[in-house]
Amino acid sequence: MLLLNKVLDNVRRFSFSGGKAAWRPAMAALLLTTTGLRPAPYRGEVHAPAKPGAAQAELKGPRPHPTVEQGFFMFPIKPGKPNYLAGAMGELRPNHFHGGLDIKTDGRVDLPVHAAADGYISRLKQSSFGYGNVLYITHPNGLTTVYGHLNRFVGPVADELRKRQYEKETYELELFFDKDQFPVKRGDVVALSGNTGGSGGPHLHWEVRDADDHQLNPLQWGGFTEIQDHVPPTLQAFAVEPLTIEARVQNRFDKAVFVPKVQPAPGTAFAWPDTISAYGTVGLLLQGFDRFDVVWNKYGFQRVEVRVNGEPLYTHVVDDVPFPDGSRMINQHTDYEWRFTNGRLLEKLFVDDGNTLSMYTTGPNRGKLHVEDGKIYNVEVHMLDSYGNSTPLSFVLRGQKPAYYKTGSATVQRPVLRYDITRNILKIIAADPDTASQGANVMLYRGAKRLALKPSYTVQGQNTYLFDLRAGLPDSMQFGRTTRRFDRQAIIPAGEDFSFSNAHLNLSFGPQTLFDTLYLQTSYKDGLWTVQNQRTPLAQPLRMTLKPEQEVVDKERSAVYMINASGGRLYQGGKWNGNEITVPIKLFGSFRILADTIPPTVKLTRKSPAGLSFQVGDNLSGLSSYRLLVNGKWRLLRYEYKTATLFTDSQDHTVPLTGEAELHLTDQAGNEKVLAFRI
């Protein structure tokens, strides 16, 4: 049996060439013989191994944007009059960057929406979800402006939509148009503002996109006189995080978050009063917000710059987000797990593994800072908005090589063992009541092999042990007489096809499913499948197949549901093959197979020749389709899921609202409800 420090001493003798670890066969054999675990390099940045030929290159900054003359775009709501934003480009939203401007509409719907420039209506979509009713205008310079959450379209394009809806007998419809079908001039009223789709209140969502469907910041070409901003960003907190197994911040392998005792005023230069000790490769993180004049809405930073000892380390500019896939990269741009567990949204000021956005300018270390023992690092961070308002932050890092230390605690009465995984590092915490100057070892086991880990440090009677999981997954760990099983079952690499199977499920990972290497954790008990945990984001959907222990009788009405922390059930769907069901999932979590046998509910809340409205609902799977027939003829209905209402359009007179009527509702499980009535 060898102690971990001896193993790592051997690992440190491995040769390096071209910046990549090259294992010496003898050393690899030594580690395998000693631990029975799979070999992996110890030093260097902790990340999933790059594919052959894929270099961790210097990021040279955002791709070139189209040149747009200031004033080319007209402001689309109340042009020429003061206005305000509810949301700005690049705001950090759940699972996506905000891709444009949310323009306030005086808290009401039906304000005129103006074409921002000459062009033609190239596309529109009428939907109850997402962007709701949305219009696209393509301009001669190749850019497209997008107008979302509309209440209704106006003019000939609205007539064309209504005609096609009746032809196809559907409200939900997307249409594409040729260049000469629906030309518009700058300033034309093309729609009325609304609150449709995923909108949380009346406003216009307005975007500028290029030919590759990248969402571009509309404020980057000089802004608009309608929107005034003289308010600099506000600092809330910053953090320093160790990124490799030998790295430390304040002598610990923990993210250290620094919060000013009094929040600095916008634009006020803030210097952290204490020197921060650090060592090894660390990453910087930042929390804050921006505001515009008059309003109290909080917006994101448009630009952040970092300099260390006067030299540029990192810059990001949120002016260009690829839609839709790039928007989900927010979960690598920010610390997803920290937000989930601590509620604080931190932006990484380094480019993490798996982040493919092009909005960064860094050196070869991708914004990660290597801190050497005894050296001083003066860090300057500048937060900027689209109007050039700036707020500076400064702090000092001092390189301090870690050494073992121990502080005790009288509250630790008995050994307790717990663990977590940070990046590729297994972090074990053992509550140690022993008063000896050196904390006791933890043993890792794999089959008949075992490995002793010395503690890296002890704080308040809590020993901390670190192990690089790229060397392999242990079966269990032991501290004194306390033993815990290790619940991670496989190492899932990012960037390639990979499958995992056991008696209860199959998981199929594609090349784009993961941001980074995953240490997979699954469980099954009493009809509840758990895959990983919600602290880990998925980049793209994961194909999951569940294998019930008992035969599912009513497969036609049975589907997969995600079960949230409060017991809520969210329909996921699924396709049956024998007694197995396969479904794509966008989030890790817990799942059950449930049968929905109860039809939707409906209540007629308004009935007259001028209009109909209904309150609808479903107990489990949710509404799938609806169909109104008046005297046997299909009649258009609008659906507002936020209020669970169906209603007729007051401007639609295609089919008169008189005579015998039937409303047919079907849920996701195929249960149907029919309401017959006379108008």
Secondary structure, 3 states (H helix, E strand, C coil): CCEHHHHHHHHHCCEEECCEEECCHHHHHHHHHHHCCCCCCCCCCCCCCCCCCCCCCCCECCCCCCCCCCCCCCCCCCCCCCCCEEECCCCEECCEECCCEEEECCCCCCCEEECCCCEEEEEEEECCCCCCEEEEEECCCCCEEEEEEECEECCHHHHHHHHHHHHHCCCCEEEECCCCCCEECCCCEEEECECCCCCCCCEEEEEEECCCCEEECHHHHCCCCCCCCCCCCEEEEEEEEECCCCCEECCECCCEEECCCCCCCCCCCEECCCCEEEEEEEEEEEEEEECCCCCCCCECCCEEEEEECCEEEEEEECCEEECCHHHHHHHHHECHHHHHHHCCCCEECCCCCCCCCCCEEECCCCCCEEECCCCEEEEEEEEECCCCCEEEEEEEEEECCCCCCECCCCCCCCCEEEEEEECCEEEEEEECCCCCCCCCCEEEEECCEEEEECCCEEECCEEEEEEEHHHCCCCEEEECCEEEECCCCEEECCCCCEEEECCCEEEEECCCCCCCCEEECEEEECCEEEECCCCCCCCCCEEEEECCCCCCCCHHHEEEEEECCCCCEEEEECEEECCEEEEEECCCEEEEEEECCCCCEEEEEEEECCEEEEEEECCCCCEEEEEEEECCEEECCEEECCCCEEECCCCCCCCCCCCEEEEEEEECCCCEEEEEEEC
